[in-house]
Amino acid sequence: MDETSMDTRLDTWPSGYTPVNLDQHDSVRSHVYHRLSVEVARLERRIESLRLTKAPHAAIIIATYERMIERKKGFMNKWGMEDRRAL
């Protein structure tokens, strides 16, 4: 593949996709923080709905989701992405 075809392909973004400025640290940090926050909130909602059901394996799924949340929050903490919802 030559450079021109690669450049052309990179200039076409999927519908609804917002490209991230990879050369700007704050842009990447903001994008990653937003994605992780959305994922954590989604997992927290799933945990709440699982607690209301009597599914046989709900406890295992809840424990797995809680570990995922801990890892995502740990990553955010390690990279200085404090919880902006508390502000």
C-alpha positions in Angstrom: 0.0 0.0 0.0 1.5 3.4 -0.9 1.3 6.6 1.2 -1.4 8.3 -0.9 -3.9 5.5 -0.5 -3.2 5.3 3.2 -3.7 9.1 3.6 -6.9 8.9 1.7 -8.2 6.1 3.9 -7.3 8.0 7.1 -9.2 11.1 5.9 -12.5 9.3 5.8 -14.1 8.9 9.2 -17.2 6.7 10.0 -20.4 8.6 10.5 -20.8 10.0 14.0 -17.1 9.4 14.8 -15.2 12.3 16.3 -11.5 11.9 15.7 -9.1 12.4 18.6 -6.1 14.7 18.3 -3.4 12.3 19.1 -0.7 15.0 19.1 -2.4 16.8 22.0 -2.1 15.1 25.3 -5.1 16.8 26.9 -7.3 15.8 24.0 -6.4 12.1 24.4 -6.7 12.3 28.2 -10.1 13.8 27.9 -11.3 11.2 25.4 -10.0 8.3 27.5 -11.5 9.8 30.7 -14.9 10.2 28.9 -14.9 6.6 27.6 -13.9 5.1 30.9 -16.5 7.2 32.8 -19.2 6.0 30.4 -18.2 2.4 30.8 -18.0 2.6 34.6 -21.5 4.2 34.7 -22.9 1.5 32.4 -21.4 -1.2 34.6 -22.8 0.4 37.7 -26.3 0.4 36.2 -26.0 -3.2 35.2 -25.0 -4.1 38.7 -28.1 -2.3 40.1 -30.4 -4.1 37.7 -28.8 -7.5 38.5 -29.3 -6.9 42.2 -33.0 -6.6 41.6 -33.2 -9.9 39.8 -33.1 -13.4 41.1 -30.9 -14.8 38.3 -29.0 -17.9 39.4 -25.5 -16.5 38.5 -26.2 -12.8 39.3 -23.6 -12.8 42.2 -20.8 -14.0 39.9 -21.7 -11.5 37.2 -21.9 -8.7 39.8 -18.5 -9.6 41.2 -17.0 -9.6 37.7 -18.5 -6.2 36.9 -17.2 -4.9 40.3 -13.6 -6.0 39.4 -13.9 -4.4 36.0 -15.0 -1.1 37.7 -12.1 -1.3 40.1 -9.6 -1.8 37.3 -11.0 1.0 35.3 -11.0 3.4 38.3 -7.5 2.2 39.2 -6.3 3.1 35.7 -7.9 6.5 35.9 -6.4 7.1 39.3 -2.9 5.9 38.2 -3.0 8.4 35.3 -4.4 11.3 37.3 -7.9 11.2 35.9 -9.7 12.2 39.0 -13.5 11.7 39.2 -14.9 14.9 37.7 -18.4 14.0 38.7 -17.5 14.9 42.3 -16.6 18.5 41.3 
